[in-house]
Amino acid sequence: MAEENIVYIGKKGTMAYVLAVVTQLNQGTDEVVLKARGKAISRAVDVAEIVKNKFVKNINIQNIAISTEDVPAENGETLKVSAIEISLKK
């Protein structure tokens, strides 16, 4: 999977990420991966569903992978943060 086919979900509005996914698919990419951590996981699910149901009817959710990542905290400790990867494929 090429790095440019990955959309990192963060704090922007949901439609900004939907636009990023649809733009990549319109440029000829067959597969896009949504990646999110923590509170952004629900936004990633929303993006996948909006793309699938409203914009690109012939796209499928290929794979959903969940994990826990260690993120360094300000106090020097590490925090465990949930993460998700959603693969969308034409």
Gaussian input, Z-matrix of N, CA and C with variables (Angstrom, degrees):
# hf/3-21g

backbone

0 1
 N
 C     1     B1
 C     2     B2     1     A1
 N     3     B3     2     A2     1     D1
 C     4     B4     3     A3     2     D2
 C     5     B5     4     A4     3     D3
 N     6     B6     5     A5     4     D4
 C     7     B7     6     A6     5     D5
 C     8     B8     7     A7     6     D6
 N     9     B9     8     A8     7     D7
 C    10    B10     9     A9     8     D8
 C    11    B11    10    A10     9     D9
 N    12    B12    11    A11    10    D10
 C    13    B13    12    A12    11    D11
 C    14    B14    13    A13    12    D12
 N    15    B15    14    A14    13    D13
 C    16    B16    15    A15    14    D14
 C    17    B17    16    A16    15    D15
 N    18    B18    17    A17    16    D16
 C    19    B19    18    A18    17    D17
 C    20    B20    19    A19    18    D18
 N    21    B21    20    A20    19    D19
 C    22    B22    21    A21    20    D20
 C    23    B23    22    A22    21    D21
 N    24    B24    23    A23    22    D22
 C    25    B25    24    A24    23    D23
 C    26    B26    25    A25    24    D24
 N    27    B27    26    A26    25    D25
 C    28    B28    27    A27    26    D26
 C    29    B29    28    A28    27    D27
 N    30    B30    29    A29    28    D28
 C    31    B31    30    A30    29    D29
 C    32    B32    31    A31    30    D30
 N    33    B33    32    A32    31    D31
 C    34    B34    33    A33    32    D32
 C    35    B35    34    A34    33    D33
 N    36    B36    35    A35    34    D34
 C    37    B37    36    A36    35    D35
 C    38    B38    37    A37    36    D36
 N    39    B39    38    A38    37    D37
 C    40    B40    39    A39    38    D38
 C    41    B41    40    A40    39    D39
 N    42    B42    41    A41    40    D40
 C    43    B43    42    A42    41    D41
 C    44    B44    43    A43    42    D42
 N    45    B45    44    A44    43    D43
 C    46    B46    45    A45    44    D44
 C    47    B47    46    A46    45    D45
 N    48    B48    47    A47    46    D46
 C    49    B49    48    A48    47    D47
 C    50    B50    49    A49    48    D48
 N    51    B51    50    A50    49    D49
 C    52    B52    51    A51    50    D50
 C    53    B53    52    A52    51    D51
 N    54    B54    53    A53    52    D52
 C    55    B55    54    A54    53    D53
 C    56    B56    55    A55    54    D54
 N    57    B57    56    A56    55    D55
 C    58    B58    57    A57    56    D56
 C    59    B59    58    A58    57    D57
 N    60    B60    59    A59    58    D58
 C    61    B61    60    A60    59    D59
 C    62    B62    61    A61    60    D60
 N    63    B63    62    A62    61    D61
 C    64    B64    63    A63    62    D62
 C    65    B65    64    A64    63    D63
 N    66    B66    65    A65    64    D64
 C    67    B67    66    A66    65    D65
 C    68    B68    67    A67    66    D66
 N    69    B69    68    A68    67    D67
 C    70    B70    69    A69    68    D68
 C    71    B71    70    A70    69    D69
 N    72    B72    71    A71    70    D70
 C    73    B73    72    A72    71    D71
 C    74    B74    73    A73    72    D72
 N    75    B75    74    A74    73    D73
 C    76    B76    75    A75    74    D74
 C    77    B77    76    A76    75    D75
 N    78    B78    77    A77    76    D76
 C    79    B79    78    A78    77    D77
 C    80    B80    79    A79    78    D78
 N    81    B81    80    A80    79    D79
 C    82    B82    81    A81    80    D80
 C    83    B83    82    A82    81    D81
 N    84    B84    83    A83    82    D82
 C    85    B85    84    A84    83    D83
 C    86    B86    85    A85    84    D84
 N    87    B87    86    A86    85    D85
 C    88    B88    87    A87    86    D86
 C    89    B89    88    A88    87    D87
 N    90    B90    89    A89    88    D88
 C    91    B91    90    A90    89    D89
 C    92    B92    91    A91    90    D90
 N    93    B93    92    A92    91    D91
 C    94    B94    93    A93    92    D92
 C    95    B95    94    A94    93    D93
 N    96    B96    95    A95    94    D94
 C    97    B97    96    A96    95    D95
 C    98    B98    97    A97    96    D96
 N    99    B99    98    A98    97    D97
 C   100   B100    99    A99    98    D98
 C   101   B101   100   A100    99    D99
 N   102   B102   101   A101   100   D100
 C   103   B103   102   A102   101   D101
 C   104   B104   103   A103   102   D102
 N   105   B105   104   A104   103   D103
 C   106   B106   105   A105   104   D104
 C   107   B107   106   A106   105   D105
 N   108   B108   107   A107   106   D106
 C   109   B109   108   A108   107   D107
 C   110   B110   109   A109   108   D108
 N   111   B111   110   A110   109   D109
 C   112   B112   111   A111   110   D110
 C   113   B113   112   A112   111   D111
 N   114   B114   113   A113   112   D112
 C   115   B115   114   A114   113   D113
 C   116   B116   115   A115   114   D114
 N   117   B117   116   A116   115   D115
 C   118   B118   117   A117   116   D116
 C   119   B119   118   A118   117   D117
 N   120   B120   119   A119   118   D118
 C   121   B121   120   A120   119   D119
 C   122   B122   121   A121   120   D120
 N   123   B123   122   A122   121   D121
 C   124   B124   123   A123   122   D122
 C   125   B125   124   A124   123   D123
 N   126   B126   125   A125   124   D124
 C   127   B127   126   A126   125   D125
 C   128   B128   127   A127   126   D126
 N   129   B129   128   A128   127   D127
 C   130   B130   129   A129   128   D128
 C   131   B131   130   A130   129   D129
 N   132   B132   131   A131   130   D130
 C   133   B133   132   A132   131   D131
 C   134   B134   133   A133   132   D132
 N   135   B135   134   A134   133   D133
 C   136   B136   135   A135   134   D134
 C   137   B137   136   A136   135   D135
 N   138   B138   137   A137   136   D136
 C   139   B139   138   A138   137   D137
 C   140   B140   139   A139   138   D138
 N   141   B141   140   A140   139   D139
 C   142   B142   141   A141   140   D140
 C   143   B143   142   A142   141   D141
 N   144   B144   143   A143   142   D142
 C   145   B145   144   A144   143   D143
 C   146   B146   145   A145   144   D144
 N   147   B147   146   A146   145   D145
 C   148   B148   147   A147   146   D146
 C   149   B149   148   A148   147   D147
 N   150   B150   149   A149   148   D148
 C   151   B151   150   A150   149   D149
 C   152   B152   151   A151   150   D150
 N   153   B153   152   A152   151   D151
 C   154   B154   153   A153   152   D152
 C   155   B155   154   A154   153   D153
 N   156   B156   155   A155   154   D154
 C   157   B157   156   A156   155   D155
 C   158   B158   157   A157   156   D156
 N   159   B159   158   A158   157   D157
 C   160   B160   159   A159   158   D158
 C   161   B161   160   A160   159   D159
 N   162   B162   161   A161   160   D160
 C   163   B163   162   A162   161   D161
 C   164   B164   163   A163   162   D162
 N   165   B165   164   A164   163   D163
 C   166   B166   165   A165   164   D164
 C   167   B167   166   A166   165   D165
 N   168   B168   167   A167   166   D166
 C   169   B169   168   A168   167   D167
 C   170   B170   169   A169   168   D168
 N   171   B171   170   A170   169   D169
 C   172   B172   171   A171   170   D170
 C   173   B173   172   A172   171   D171
 N   174   B174   173   A173   172   D172
 C   175   B175   174   A174   173   D173
 C   176   B176   175   A175   174   D174
 N   177   B177   176   A176   175   D175
 C   178   B178   177   A177   176   D176
 C   179   B179   178   A178   177   D177
 N   180   B180   179   A179   178   D178
 C   181   B181   180   A180   179   D179
 C   182   B182   181   A181   180   D180
 N   183   B183   182   A182   181   D181
 C   184   B184   183   A183   182   D182
 C   185   B185   184   A184   183   D183
 N   186   B186   185   A185   184   D184
 C   187   B187   186   A186   185   D185
 C   188   B188   187   A187   186   D186
 N   189   B189   188   A188   187   D187
 C   190   B190   189   A189   188   D188
 C   191   B191   190   A190   189   D189
 N   192   B192   191   A191   190   D190
 C   193   B193   192   A192   191   D191
 C   194   B194   193   A193   192   D192
 N   195   B195   194   A194   193   D193
 C   196   B196   195   A195   194   D194
 C   197   B197   196   A196   195   D195
 N   198   B198   197   A197   196   D196
 C   199   B199   198   A198   197   D197
 C   200   B200   199   A199   198   D198
 N   201   B201   200   A200   199   D199
 C   202   B202   201   A201   200   D200
 C   203   B203   202   A202   201   D201
 N   204   B204   203   A203   202   D202
 C   205   B205   204   A204   203   D203
 C   206   B206   205   A205   204   D204
 N   207   B207   206   A206   205   D205
 C   208   B208   207   A207   206   D206
 C   209   B209   208   A208   207   D207
 N   210   B210   209   A209   208   D208
 C   211   B211   210   A210   209   D209
 C   212   B212   211   A211   210   D210
 N   213   B213   212   A212   211   D211
 C   214   B214   213   A213   212   D212
 C   215   B215   214   A214   213   D213
 N   216   B216   215   A215   214   D214
 C   217   B217   216   A216   215   D215
 C   218   B218   217   A217   216   D216
 N   219   B219   218   A218   217   D217
 C   220   B220   219   A219   218   D218
 C   221   B221   220   A220   219   D219
 N   222   B222   221   A221   220   D220
 C   223   B223   222   A222   221   D221
 C   224   B224   223   A223   222   D222
 N   225   B225   224   A224   223   D223
 C   226   B226   225   A225   224   D224
 C   227   B227   226   A226   225   D225
 N   228   B228   227   A227   226   D226
 C   229   B229   228   A228   227   D227
 C   230   B230   229   A229   228   D228
 N   231   B231   230   A230   229   D229
 C   232   B232   231   A231   230   D230
 C   233   B233   232   A232   231   D231
 N   234   B234   233   A233   232   D232
 C   235   B235   234   A234   233   D233
 C   236   B236   235   A235   234   D234
 N   237   B237   236   A236   235   D235
 C   238   B238   237   A237   236   D236
 C   239   B239   238   A238   237   D237
 N   240   B240   239   A239   238   D238
 C   241   B241   240   A240   239   D239
 C   242   B242   241   A241   240   D240
 N   243   B243   242   A242   241   D241
 C   244   B244   243   A243   242   D242
 C   245   B245   244   A244   243   D243
 N   246   B246   245   A245   244   D244
 C   247   B247   246   A246   245   D245
 C   248   B248   247   A247   246   D246
 N   249   B249   248   A248   247   D247
 C   250   B250   249   A249   248   D248
 C   251   B251   250   A250   249   D249
 N   252   B252   251   A251   250   D250
 C   253   B253   252   A252   251   D251
 C   254   B254   253   A253   252   D252
 N   255   B255   254   A254   253   D253
 C   256   B256   255   A255   254   D254
 C   257   B257   256   A256   255   D255
 N   258   B258   257   A257   256   D256
 C   259   B259   258   A258   257   D257
 C   260   B260   259   A259   258   D258
 N   261   B261   260   A260   259   D259
 C   262   B262   261   A261   260   D260
 C   263   B263   262   A262   261   D261
 N   264   B264   263   A263   262   D262
 C   265   B265   264   A264   263   D263
 C   266   B266   265   A265   264   D264
 N   267   B267   266   A266   265   D265
 C   268   B268   267   A267   266   D266
 C   269   B269   268   A268   267   D267

   B1=1.4623
   B2=1.5195
   B3=1.3011
   B4=1.4621
   B5=1.5297
   B6=1.3195
   B7=1.4689
   B8=1.5297
   B9=1.3374
   B10=1.4680
   B11=1.5274
   B12=1.3352
   B13=1.4607
   B14=1.5282
   B15=1.3159
   B16=1.4569
   B17=1.5242
   B18=1.3369
   B19=1.4570
   B20=1.5222
   B21=1.3365
   B22=1.4565
   B23=1.5289
   B24=1.3132
   B25=1.4586
   B26=1.5273
   B27=1.3293
   B28=1.4573
   B29=1.5100
   B30=1.3409
   B31=1.4637
   B32=1.5265
   B33=1.3262
   B34=1.4656
   B35=1.5203
   B36=1.3032
   B37=1.4559
   B38=1.5200
   B39=1.3102
   B40=1.4610
   B41=1.5273
   B42=1.3268
   B43=1.4658
   B44=1.5306
   B45=1.3216
   B46=1.4655
   B47=1.5259
   B48=1.3298
   B49=1.4592
   B50=1.5223
   B51=1.3353
   B52=1.4629
   B53=1.5235
   B54=1.3221
   B55=1.4646
   B56=1.5295
   B57=1.3276
   B58=1.4697
   B59=1.5313
   B60=1.3250
   B61=1.4663
   B62=1.5251
   B63=1.3276
   B64=1.4679
   B65=1.5288
   B66=1.3196
   B67=1.4636
   B68=1.5200
   B69=1.3208
   B70=1.4636
   B71=1.5180
   B72=1.3265
   B73=1.4640
   B74=1.5185
   B75=1.3342
   B76=1.4686
   B77=1.5234
   B78=1.3204
   B79=1.4636
   B80=1.5247
   B81=1.3259
   B82=1.4525
   B83=1.5110
   B84=1.3111
   B85=1.4561
   B86=1.5217
   B87=1.3286
   B88=1.4578
   B89=1.5211
   B90=1.3430
   B91=1.4635
   B92=1.5254
   B93=1.3175
   B94=1.4647
   B95=1.5221
   B96=1.3318
   B97=1.4592
   B98=1.5213
   B99=1.3266
   B100=1.4619
   B101=1.5227
   B102=1.3270
   B103=1.4612
   B104=1.5180
   B105=1.3236
   B106=1.4640
   B107=1.5215
   B108=1.3427
   B109=1.4618
   B110=1.5189
   B111=1.3135
   B112=1.4589
   B113=1.5139
   B114=1.3376
   B115=1.4644
   B116=1.5273
   B117=1.3188
   B118=1.4650
   B119=1.5298
   B120=1.3253
   B121=1.4729
   B122=1.5235
   B123=1.3150
   B124=1.4646
   B125=1.5277
   B126=1.3251
   B127=1.4602
   B128=1.5347
   B129=1.3245
   B130=1.4682
   B131=1.5307
   B132=1.3256
   B133=1.4662
   B134=1.5243
   B135=1.3174
   B136=1.4704
   B137=1.5283
   B138=1.3293
   B139=1.4709
   B140=1.5254
   B141=1.3314
   B142=1.4667
   B143=1.5300
   B144=1.3190
   B145=1.4660
   B146=1.5281
   B147=1.3146
   B148=1.4665
   B149=1.5206
   B150=1.3246
   B151=1.4714
   B152=1.5224
   B153=1.3237
   B154=1.4620
   B155=1.5302
   B156=1.3150
   B157=1.4582
   B158=1.5295
   B159=1.3332
   B160=1.4654
   B161=1.5332
   B162=1.3291
   B163=1.4576
   B164=1.5272
   B165=1.3122
   B166=1.4676
   B167=1.5248
   B168=1.3162
   B169=1.4642
   B170=1.5305
   B171=1.3374
   B172=1.4673
   B173=1.5298
   B174=1.3255
   B175=1.4610
   B176=1.5301
   B177=1.3238
   B178=1.4610
   B179=1.5106
   B180=1.3177
   B181=1.4612
   B182=1.5241
   B183=1.3280
   B184=1.4604
   B185=1.5230
   B186=1.3419
   B187=1.4572
   B188=1.5240
   B189=1.3236
   B190=1.4584
   B191=1.5235
   B192=1.3213
   B193=1.4698
   B194=1.5217
   B195=1.3355
   B196=1.4593
   B197=1.5198
   B198=1.3201
   B199=1.4572
   B200=1.5222
   B201=1.3212
   B202=1.4574
   B203=1.5172
   B204=1.3304
   B205=1.4606
   B206=1.5195
   B207=1.3179
   B208=1.4602
   B209=1.5176
   B210=1.3243
   B211=1.4587
   B212=1.5208
   B213=1.3373
   B214=1.4644
   B215=1.5254
   B216=1.3239
   B217=1.4575
   B218=1.5261
   B219=1.3240
   B220=1.4676
   B221=1.5206
   B222=1.3257
   B223=1.4625
   B224=1.5282
   B225=1.3140
   B226=1.4562
   B227=1.5124
   B228=1.3067
   B229=1.4612
   B230=1.5226
   B231=1.3143
   B232=1.4653
   B233=1.5195
   B234=1.3115
   B235=1.4571
   B236=1.5157
   B237=1.3051
   B238=1.4556
   B239=1.5279
   B240=1.3375
   B241=1.4589
   B242=1.5275
   B243=1.3137
   B244=1.4654
   B245=1.5165
   B246=1.3347
   B247=1.4644
   B248=1.5212
   B249=1.3333
   B250=1.4655
   B251=1.5301
   B252=1.3273
   B253=1.4573
   B254=1.5286
   B255=1.3202
   B256=1.4611
   B257=1.5177
   B258=1.3494
   B259=1.4592
   B260=1.5241
   B261=1.3238
   B262=1.4609
   B263=1.5141
   B264=1.3325
   B265=1.4653
   B266=1.5089
   B267=1.3458
   B268=1.4760
   B269=1.5200
   A1=108.12
   A2=115.73
   A3=120.98
   A4=110.00
   A5=115.38
   A6=121.53
   A7=112.25
   A8=117.72
   A9=119.68
   A10=112.38
   A11=118.19
   A12=121.52
   A13=112.18
   A14=117.40
   A15=122.25
   A16=109.02
   A17=116.01
   A18=121.77
   A19=106.61
   A20=115.77
   A21=121.23
   A22=108.34
   A23=116.12
   A24=122.39
   A25=108.79
   A26=115.84
   A27=120.60
   A28=111.21
   A29=116.37
   A30=121.77
   A31=114.47
   A32=118.38
   A33=119.93
   A34=110.39
   A35=115.99
   A36=120.92
   A37=111.41
   A38=115.17
   A39=121.01
   A40=112.05
   A41=117.33
   A42=120.07
   A43=112.65
   A44=118.58
   A45=120.33
   A46=110.19
   A47=116.67
   A48=120.73
   A49=111.42
   A50=117.18
   A51=120.54
   A52=108.97
   A53=117.02
   A54=121.45
   A55=111.26
   A56=117.23
   A57=120.46
   A58=111.23
   A59=117.08
   A60=120.93
   A61=110.72
   A62=116.82
   A63=120.73
   A64=110.41
   A65=117.33
   A66=121.06
   A67=111.01
   A68=117.35
   A69=120.22
   A70=111.44
   A71=116.68
   A72=119.76
   A73=111.12
   A74=118.10
   A75=121.22
   A76=112.39
   A77=117.66
   A78=121.48
   A79=111.83
   A80=118.00
   A81=121.21
   A82=115.65
   A83=118.54
   A84=120.96
   A85=109.40
   A86=117.64
   A87=120.95
   A88=113.38
   A89=116.51
   A90=119.96
   A91=110.40
   A92=116.09
   A93=122.95
   A94=107.48
   A95=116.43
   A96=121.13
   A97=109.15
   A98=115.64
   A99=122.10
   A100=107.60
   A101=116.69
   A102=121.16
   A103=109.28
   A104=116.28
   A105=120.88
   A106=109.36
   A107=114.45
   A108=121.11
   A109=109.51
   A110=115.20
   A111=121.08
   A112=113.97
   A113=115.33
   A114=121.39
   A115=113.14
   A116=118.21
   A117=121.41
   A118=112.44
   A119=118.09
   A120=120.62
   A121=110.76
   A122=118.17
   A123=120.00
   A124=111.20
   A125=117.32
   A126=120.76
   A127=110.10
   A128=117.49
   A129=121.02
   A130=110.73
   A131=116.53
   A132=120.38
   A133=109.80
   A134=117.16
   A135=121.11
   A136=111.05
   A137=116.75
   A138=121.13
   A139=110.38
   A140=116.88
   A141=120.79
   A142=110.85
   A143=116.92
   A144=120.59
   A145=112.15
   A146=117.66
   A147=120.55
   A148=110.52
   A149=117.15
   A150=120.53
   A151=109.51
   A152=116.89
   A153=121.46
   A154=112.31
   A155=118.13
   A156=120.40
   A157=115.00
   A158=118.06
   A159=119.89
   A160=114.17
   A161=118.06
   A162=119.38
   A163=114.48
   A164=118.44
   A165=121.57
   A166=107.54
   A167=115.77
   A168=120.76
   A169=112.91
   A170=118.31
   A171=120.92
   A172=112.94
   A173=117.27
   A174=120.38
   A175=108.57
   A176=115.22
   A177=121.40
   A178=110.10
   A179=115.44
   A180=119.81
   A181=106.06
   A182=115.40
   A183=121.92
   A184=111.96
   A185=116.14
   A186=120.18
   A187=108.98
   A188=115.58
   A189=121.96
   A190=107.02
   A191=115.64
   A192=120.57
   A193=108.66
   A194=115.71
   A195=120.01
   A196=108.75
   A197=115.26
   A198=119.58
   A199=109.41
   A200=114.99
   A201=122.50
   A202=107.28
   A203=116.51
   A204=121.46
   A205=109.88
   A206=115.94
   A207=121.80
   A208=108.63
   A209=116.02
   A210=121.97
   A211=108.13
   A212=117.49
   A213=118.57
   A214=111.79
   A215=116.49
   A216=122.29
   A217=109.16
   A218=116.08
   A219=120.96
   A220=112.59
   A221=117.44
   A222=120.23
   A223=113.00
   A224=117.80
   A225=121.51
   A226=114.16
   A227=117.85
   A228=121.21
   A229=109.84
   A230=116.11
   A231=119.69
   A232=108.75
   A233=114.77
   A234=122.00
   A235=108.76
   A236=116.89
   A237=121.74
   A238=107.24
   A239=116.16
   A240=122.25
   A241=108.60
   A242=116.26
   A243=121.01
   A244=110.35
   A245=116.11
   A246=121.52
   A247=109.58
   A248=115.69
   A249=121.22
   A250=109.11
   A251=115.73
   A252=122.61
   A253=106.58
   A254=116.08
   A255=121.63
   A256=107.69
   A257=116.70
   A258=121.66
   A259=109.33
   A260=115.84
   A261=122.73
   A262=108.25
   A263=117.63
   A264=121.21
   A265=110.77
   A266=115.77
   A267=121.36
   A268=109.52
   D1=123.40
   D2=179.54
   D3=-74.11
   D4=147.76
   D5=-178.35
   D6=-59.63
   D7=-33.17
   D8=-177.37
   D9=-73.23
   D10=-10.87
   D11=178.46
   D12=-92.20
   D13=10.07
   D14=-179.30
   D15=-107.68
   D16=131.86
   D17=175.25
   D18=-112.98
   D19=116.68
   D20=178.70
   D21=-87.99
   D22=122.50
   D23=-177.34
   D24=-90.18
   D25=130.36
   D26=-178.81
   D27=-135.80
   D28=-129.15
   D29=-172.07
   D30=-97.04
   D31=-5.77
   D32=179.40
   D33=-66.35
   D34=172.05
   D35=177.29
   D36=-67.97
   D37=153.54
   D38=-177.27
   D39=-56.79
   D40=-42.27
   D41=-175.78
   D42=-66.82
   D43=-23.88
   D44=175.85
   D45=-64.05
   D46=-39.23
   D47=179.47
   D48=-76.83
   D49=-34.13
   D50=174.85
   D51=-60.68
   D52=-44.86
   D53=178.43
   D54=-60.97
   D55=-40.89
   D56=178.82
   D57=-62.32
   D58=-42.42
   D59=179.71
   D60=-67.00
   D61=-47.58
   D62=-178.45
   D63=-63.20
   D64=-38.41
   D65=177.68
   D66=-61.52
   D67=-45.76
   D68=178.60
   D69=-61.90
   D70=-42.62
   D71=-179.80
   D72=-66.24
   D73=-36.57
   D74=178.44
   D75=-70.75
   D76=-21.42
   D77=178.08
   D78=-85.90
   D79=5.52
   D80=173.43
   D81=104.10
   D82=1.56
   D83=178.08
   D84=-73.29
   D85=134.49
   D86=179.58
   D87=-89.18
   D88=-22.33
   D89=-176.32
   D90=-138.42
   D91=135.71
   D92=176.77
   D93=-129.39
   D94=137.61
   D95=178.58
   D96=-112.55
   D97=128.08
   D98=174.68
   D99=-96.11
   D100=129.50
   D101=177.58
   D102=-123.14
   D103=135.46
   D104=179.98
   D105=-149.70
   D106=154.76
   D107=176.16
   D108=-131.43
   D109=150.64
   D110=172.58
   D111=60.31
   D112=-130.07
   D113=-175.86
   D114=-66.00
   D115=-17.93
   D116=-178.77
   D117=-80.29
   D118=-5.48
   D119=-179.02
   D120=-60.42
   D121=-44.14
   D122=-179.33
   D123=-64.73
   D124=-33.14
   D125=177.56
   D126=-67.66
   D127=-37.56
   D128=178.33
   D129=-63.73
   D130=-40.93
   D131=176.99
   D132=-64.03
   D133=-42.33
   D134=177.57
   D135=-59.79
   D136=-44.77
   D137=179.91
   D138=-60.10
   D139=-46.91
   D140=-179.21
   D141=-60.22
   D142=-44.06
   D143=-178.51
   D144=-69.15
   D145=-38.92
   D146=178.85
   D147=-66.27
   D148=-44.03
   D149=178.36
   D150=-61.01
   D151=-45.86
   D152=-176.20
   D153=-68.17
   D154=-41.01
   D155=-172.78
   D156=-92.26
   D157=-24.02
   D158=-173.52
   D159=-113.43
   D160=-33.84
   D161=-169.44
   D162=-111.35
   D163=-45.75
   D164=-176.20
   D165=-124.28
   D166=96.22
   D167=-173.94
   D168=-69.48
   D169=-27.24
   D170=-175.44
   D171=-95.88
   D172=28.20
   D173=179.72
   D174=-107.49
   D175=146.61
   D176=179.88
   D177=-123.14
   D178=150.21
   D179=171.59
   D180=-81.86
   D181=109.03
   D182=-174.54
   D183=-76.91
   D184=-43.49
   D185=-174.12
   D186=-156.71
   D187=146.56
   D188=171.72
   D189=-128.03
   D190=121.79
   D191=179.87
   D192=-119.92
   D193=130.90
   D194=176.54
   D195=-115.10
   D196=150.37
   D197=-178.87
   D198=-157.29
   D199=176.80
   D200=173.71
   D201=-123.41
   D202=129.35
   D203=-179.40
   D204=-113.57
   D205=147.03
   D206=174.28
   D207=-90.48
   D208=122.82
   D209=-179.72
   D210=-119.22
   D211=129.72
   D212=179.21
   D213=-67.67
   D214=134.67
   D215=178.47
   D216=-95.22
   D217=168.17
   D218=-178.43
   D219=-65.34
   D220=-28.44
   D221=-177.68
   D222=-86.46
   D223=8.46
   D224=176.92
   D225=94.54
   D226=-14.03
   D227=177.43
   D228=-82.33
   D229=174.50
   D230=176.18
   D231=-114.31
   D232=140.92
   D233=177.55
   D234=-104.30
   D235=145.71
   D236=174.47
   D237=-95.60
   D238=122.60
   D239=-176.68
   D240=-123.78
   D241=132.65
   D242=176.52
   D243=-69.63
   D244=146.80
   D245=179.45
   D246=-139.28
   D247=156.29
   D248=178.61
   D249=-140.06
   D250=146.88
   D251=171.82
   D252=-128.66
   D253=125.17
   D254=178.84
   D255=-117.63
   D256=118.49
   D257=179.96
   D258=-96.64
   D259=122.35
   D260=176.73
   D261=-107.80
   D262=129.46
   D263=-176.91
   D264=-135.87
   D265=137.79
   D266=176.35
   D267=-73.25

